[in-house]
Amino acid sequence: MTRRLLIRASGPARPGQLAGLGRALAQSGARLLDINQSVTFGIVSLEALVGLDHDVDLEGALAAAGDHLGLDVQAIQVSAEDYHRWSVQASQPRLIMTLLAPHLPAGILAEVGALTAEHGLTVELIHRLSGREPLDGGVPGEHDAIQGACVECWLRGEEIDLEALREKALALGAAHGVDIALQEDSIWRRHRRLVCFDMDSTLIQAEVIDELARRHGVYDEVAEVTERAMRGELDFQQSFRERMAKLRGLDESVLAEIAEELPLMDGLERLMGQLKRLGYRTAILSGGFTYFARHLQDKLGFDEVHANELVIEGGKVTGEVREPIVDADRKAALLHEIAEREGLAMEQTIAVGDGANDLKMLAAAGLGIAFRAKPLVRQRARHSISTLGLDAVLYLIGYRQGDLEEG
């Protein structure tokens, strides 16, 4: 009859410990069913589930090996009922919960634990994706690692009400100043290949049409329409045409001046450098203007740009744009078109935006991220980042700080 044992070993980490325990298991004829090992602050923790098909003193062999290796080793009998329960749990769907913030308060762990328990979820693994905090306790410098802290939790459970869980996680995160993202684990998570971005207030810290209006002396009129449109209170195309009409007569030279002064979003340059290194295709899908999107393309290396083209005659903005206008439907359609052209499944796509006109694009993407978005957009999007810079997108894809190159 098969015996199953859970082996637990801990102690100061040193080379050769895995080999020593492995030899003791092999000499006893044990079969390895599962294993996990980690080292934290120089202390190793190893757990292995093994099976034995004949009577042998494995416990004695492991205790002797532990004495030699400087490890406290325990062997715990696993009943058939517990093994069956473990097997069932291992076959349940896995959720990935990502916690992001400039600093993670310890209290968030208790509330996350209560929330997951409420929904019948087991916390299978917790690990850090971000780099270590500086010794002085501050936030890394501008050119150091990705800003802030990130911890990833692996959850398992059955019959999960994902929407209800997301709604509660959003409220919990807001109360603690922490972004909490939930996504279903799948083979696609580390195999995304296309990232599409909104531009204004996503890639840049500005709404270009407002900047143009400011230079033209009609800022208050245009800003009011812009804000209502971003909140989803106005149809995008109607509000867009209304705002454009107010720019009639603007001198073309102003466009170049604004392009040179565009403030990039925090983490954008770091994110683009990593995406290019990792082989992602990148695109700007913007309800803004091609003039400025191409400026970003030249500066940061986006593979393609789709935005609205201003009509300019005699060196003056006419207040019109060439058709088709890039609105919410057009953004979602472009995302599909680019993925199909590149031979990619939609699960391999990522979309990032902040406004109501990005929601359809975010919903269509395999991973849709509302970035520093309006409350309406955060509520409707499946994932959001508000506390960190754009480079935190890399954490939602599953990259650790150690996977990434700095420079």
C-alpha positions in Angstrom: 0.0 0.0 0.0 1.3 3.4 -0.9 2.3 5.8 1.9 2.4 9.5 1.2 4.6 11.8 3.3 4.9 15.6 3.4 8.6 16.4 4.1 9.3 19.8 5.7 12.9 21.0 6.1 14.1 24.4 7.3 17.3 26.0 8.6 20.2 28.3 7.5 20.7 27.9 3.8 23.9 26.5 2.5 25.0 24.7 -0.7 24.4 20.9 -0.9 21.3 20.7 1.2 19.0 19.8 -1.7 21.5 17.1 -2.9 21.7 15.6 0.6 17.9 15.4 1.1 17.5 14.1 -2.5 20.0 11.3 -1.8 18.1 10.2 1.3 14.8 10.2 -0.6 16.4 8.2 -3.5 18.0 5.6 -1.2 14.6 5.0 0.3 13.0 4.5 -3.0 10.6 7.5 -2.6 8.7 8.9 -5.6 8.6 12.7 -5.8 5.0 14.0 -6.2 5.4 17.7 -5.5 8.1 20.1 -4.3 8.6 23.7 -3.4 11.6 25.6 -2.0 12.4 29.2 -1.1 15.1 31.1 0.8 14.2 34.3 2.8 16.9 36.2 4.7 19.2 33.2 4.5 16.7 30.7 5.8 15.7 27.9 3.5 12.2 26.4 3.6 11.6 23.2 1.6 8.5 21.1 1.3 8.2 17.9 -0.7 5.4 15.5 -1.1 6.6 11.9 -1.7 5.2 8.5 -2.2 6.5 5.2 -0.8 5.4 1.8 -2.2 7.2 -0.4 0.4 8.0 -0.2 4.1 11.2 1.7 4.8 12.4 4.0 7.6 12.4 7.2 5.5 11.8 9.3 8.6 15.1 8.0 10.2 17.0 8.5 7.0 15.8 12.1 6.7 16.5 12.9 10.3 20.1 11.7 9.9 20.4 13.8 6.7 19.0 16.8 8.4 21.5 16.6 11.3 24.4 16.5 8.7 22.9 19.3 6.7 22.0 21.6 9.6 18.2 21.3 8.8 15.2 20.6 11.0 13.4 17.9 9.0 9.9 16.6 9.7 8.0 13.8 7.9 4.2 14.1 8.2 1.9 11.3 7.1 -0.7 12.4 4.5 -4.0 10.5 4.6 -5.7 9.3 1.4 -8.5 11.8 2.1 -6.0 14.7 2.5 -4.2 13.7 -0.7 -7.5 13.5 -2.6 -8.4 17.0 -1.3 -5.0 18.3 -2.4 -5.4 16.8 -5.8 -8.9 18.3 -6.3 -7.7 21.7 -5.1 -4.7 21.6 -7.5 -7.1 21.1 -10.4 -9.2 24.1 -9.6 -8.8 27.4 -11.6 -6.0 29.7 -10.4 -6.4 33.4 -10.0 -3.5 35.9 -9.9 -4.0 38.8 -7.4 -1.4 41.5 -7.8 -1.0 44.2 -5.1 0.8 47.4 -6.2 1.5 50.6 -4.2 4.4 53.0 -3.4 4.6 51.1 -0.1 2.4 48.1 0.9 0.9 48.5 4.4 1.0 45.3 6.5 -2.6 45.7 7.3 -3.6 44.9 3.7 -2.6 41.3 4.2 -5.3 40.7 6.9 -8.0 42.2 4.7 -6.9 40.4 1.6 -6.9 37.2 3.6 -10.4 37.9 4.9 -11.6 38.7 1.4 -10.2 35.6 -0.2 -11.6 33.4 2.6 -15.0 35.0 2.1 -14.9 33.8 -1.5 -13.7 30.3 -0.7 -10.2 30.9 -2.1 -7.0 29.3 -0.8 -3.8 31.4 -1.0 -1.4 29.0 -2.6 1.6 31.2 -3.0 2.7 34.8 -2.2 5.9 36.2 -3.7 7.4 39.6 -4.4 7.8 40.9 -8.0 9.3 44.3 -7.1 12.9 44.9 -6.1 13.9 45.4 -2.5 13.2 48.7 -0.7 16.2 50.9 -0.3 17.9 50.7 3.1 16.7 54.2 4.0 13.1 53.1 3.5 12.6 55.5 0.7 11.3 55.0 -2.8 13.9 54.1 -5.5 15.3 57.0 -7.5 14.1 58.0 -10.9 16.6 55.8 -12.8 16.5 52.9 -10.4 14.2 49.9 -10.5 10.4 50.2 -11.2 9.0 52.5 -8.6 7.0 51.1 -5.7 6.2 47.7 -4.3 4.4 44.7 -5.9 3.4 41.4 -4.4 1.7 38.6 -6.3 -0.7 36.1 -4.7 -1.8 32.8 -6.4 -5.3 31.8 -5.4 -7.3 28.7 -6.0 -11.0 28.0 -5.6 -14.1 26.8 -7.4 -17.3 28.5 -8.5 -15.7 32.0 -8.1 -17.9 35.0 -8.6 -15.0 37.0 -10.2 -17.0 40.2 -10.7 -18.1 40.4 -7.1 -14.6 39.6 -6.0 -13.2 42.4 -8.3 -15.7 44.9 -7.0 -14.8 44.2 -3.3 -11.0 44.2 -4.2 -11.4 47.6 -5.9 -13.1 49.1 -2.8 -10.5 47.5 -0.5 -7.6 48.8 -2.5 -9.1 52.3 -2.6 -9.4 52.3 1.2 -5.7 51.5 1.6 -4.2 53.3 -1.4 -3.3 50.0 -3.1 -4.0 48.8 -6.6 -5.4 45.3 -6.5 -5.6 43.5 -9.9 -7.2 40.1 -10.4 -6.7 38.0 -13.5 -7.3 34.4 -14.4 -4.1 32.5 -14.8 -3.5 30.9 -18.3 -0.8 30.1 -20.8 -1.3 33.5 -22.3 -0.2 35.5 -19.3 3.5 35.5 -20.1 2.9 35.2 -23.9 1.2 38.5 -24.7 2.8 40.0 -27.8 0.9 43.3 -28.6 0.5 46.3 -26.4 -1.8 49.2 -27.6 -1.9 52.5 -25.7 -4.2 55.5 -25.6 -2.0 58.7 -25.7 -3.4 61.7 -23.9 -3.2 61.3 -20.1 -1.9 57.8 -20.6 1.4 58.1 -22.5 1.7 61.8 -21.8 0.6 63.9 -18.8 -1.6 66.2 -20.8 -4.7 66.4 -23.0 -3.2 67.9 -26.2 -6.4 69.4 -27.4 -6.6 71.4 -24.1 -3.0 72.6 -24.7 -3.9 73.7 -28.2 -6.9 75.5 -26.9 -4.9 77.2 -24.2 -2.5 78.6 -26.9 -5.5 79.7 -28.9 -7.3 81.4 -26.0 -10.3 79.1 -25.9 -9.0 76.8 -23.1 -12.0 77.1 -20.7 -14.5 76.4 -23.4 -12.7 73.3 -24.7 -11.6 71.9 -21.3 -15.2 71.8 -20.1 -16.2 69.8 -23.1 -13.2 67.5 -22.7 -13.9 66.7 -19.1 -17.5 65.8 -19.8 -16.4 63.6 -22.7 -13.8 61.8 -20.6 -16.4 61.1 -17.9 -18.6 59.5 -20.5 -21.3 62.1 -20.3 -21.0 63.1 -24.0 -20.8 61.2 -27.3 -17.1 61.3 -28.3 -17.6 62.2 -31.9 -20.0 65.0 -31.2 -17.8 66.5 -28.5 -14.7 66.0 -30.6 -16.1 68.0 -33.5 -17.3 70.7 -31.1 -13.9 71.1 -29.6 -12.1 71.0 -32.9 -14.3 73.8 -34.3 -13.0 76.1 -31.5 -9.4 75.6 -32.8 -10.1 77.0 -36.2 -7.3 79.5 -37.2 -4.6 78.2 -34.8 -1.1 78.6 -36.3 0.6 75.4 -37.3 3.9 76.5 -35.6 2.1 76.0 -32.2 1.9 72.3 -32.9 5.7 71.9 -33.0 6.2 74.0 -29.8 3.7 71.8 -27.9 5.2 68.5 -29.3 8.6 69.4 -27.9 7.2 70.2 -24.5 5.0 67.1 -24.0 5.5 65.7 -20.5 5.9 62.0 -20.6 4.0 59.8 -18.2 6.0 58.3 -15.3 7.7 55.0 -16.2 6.9 55.3 -19.9 10.5 55.3 -21.2 11.4 52.4 -18.9 8.4 50.5 -20.0 9.0 51.0 -23.7 12.7 50.0 -23.3 11.7 46.7 -21.7 8.8 46.0 -24.2 11.2 46.5 -27.1 13.8 44.3 -25.5 11.2 41.6 -24.8 10.0 41.6 -28.4 6.5 43.1 -28.0 4.8 45.0 -30.8 3.6 48.4 -29.6 1.0 50.8 -31.0 -0.7 54.1 -30.2 -4.5 54.1 -30.7 -5.5 57.6 -29.9 -8.4 59.9 -30.2 -5.8 62.7 -30.2 -3.7 63.7 -33.2 -1.2 62.0 -35.4 1.1 65.0 -35.3 1.9 64.3 -31.6 1.6 60.5 -31.8 4.3 60.4 -34.5 6.5 62.6 -32.3 6.2 60.0 -29.6 6.8 57.2 -32.1 10.1 58.9 -33.3 11.2 59.4 -29.7 10.3 56.1 -28.1 10.0 53.6 -31.0 6.4 52.7 -31.2 5.8 50.3 -34.1 2.7 52.0 -35.4 0.4 54.9 -34.8 -3.4 55.4 -35.4 -4.9 58.8 -34.4 -6.8 61.7 -35.9 -5.1 63.7 -38.7 -5.5 67.5 -38.4 -6.5 69.3 -41.6 -4.1 72.2 -42.1 -4.4 74.8 -44.9 -2.2 77.8 -45.4 -0.4 77.1 -42.2 -3.6 77.3 -40.1 -5.6 74.6 -38.4 -9.0 74.4 -40.1 -10.9 72.9 -37.2 -11.5 69.6 -39.1 -9.8 66.2 -39.1 -9.7 63.6 -41.8 -12.0 60.6 -41.6 -12.4 58.2 -40.0 -12.3 59.7 -36.5 -10.6 57.4 -34.0 -13.3 57.0 -31.4 -14.1 54.1 -29.0 -15.4 51.8 -31.7 -12.5 52.6 -34.0 -9.9 51.8 -31.2 -11.5 48.4 -30.5 -11.6 47.6 -34.2 -7.9 48.6 -34.7 -6.9 46.4 -31.8 -8.6 43.4 -33.6 -7.1 44.4 -37.0 -3.6 44.6 -35.7 -3.8 41.3 -33.8 -5.2 39.6 -36.9 -2.6 41.1 -39.2 0.2 39.9 -36.8 -1.3 36.4 -36.4 -2.0 36.9 -32.7 -4.9 35.6 -30.6 -6.8 38.4 -28.8 -5.6 36.8 -25.5 -2.1 37.9 -26.5 -3.1 41.6 -26.6 -2.8 44.3 -23.9 -4.6 47.6 -24.0 -3.9 50.6 -21.7 -6.0 53.7 -21.5 -7.7 56.2 -19.1 -10.9 57.5 -20.6 -14.4 56.3 -21.3 -13.6 56.1 -25.0 -11.0 53.4 -24.1 -13.4 51.0 -22.5 -14.3 49.0 -25.6 -10.6 48.6 -26.4 -9.9 47.5 -22.8 -12.7 45.0 -22.9 -11.6 43.5 -26.2 -8.0 43.0 -25.1 -6.7 39.9 -23.4 -5.4 42.2 -20.6 -7.2 45.6 -20.4 -5.7 48.1 -18.0 -7.3 51.4 -16.9 -4.3 53.7 -16.1 -4.9 56.5 -13.6 -8.4 56.6 -14.9 -11.6 58.3 -14.0 -13.7 56.5 -11.4 -16.2 55.3 -14.0 -13.5 53.7 -16.1 -11.8 52.1 -13.1 -15.1 50.5 -12.1 -15.8 49.1 -15.6 -12.3 48.0 -16.5 -11.1 44.5 -15.4 -7.8 45.9 -14.1 -6.4 49.3 -13.1 -3.2 51.0 -12.0 -3.5 54.3 -10.2 -0.7 54.3 -7.6 2.4 53.6 -9.8 3.8 54.6 -13.2 3.3 53.0 -16.5 6.1 50.5 -16.1 4.0 48.7 -13.5 2.2 47.2 -16.5 5.2 44.7 -16.5 4.1 43.4 -13.1 0.6 42.6 -14.4 2.2 40.6 -17.3 4.1 38.6 -14.6 7.6 40.0 -14.8 9.8 40.2 -11.7 12.2 43.1 -11.2 15.0 40.6 -11.6 13.8 39.6 -15.1 14.3 43.2 -16.4 17.3 45.1 -17.4 18.0 48.6 -16.1 19.6 51.4 -18.0 
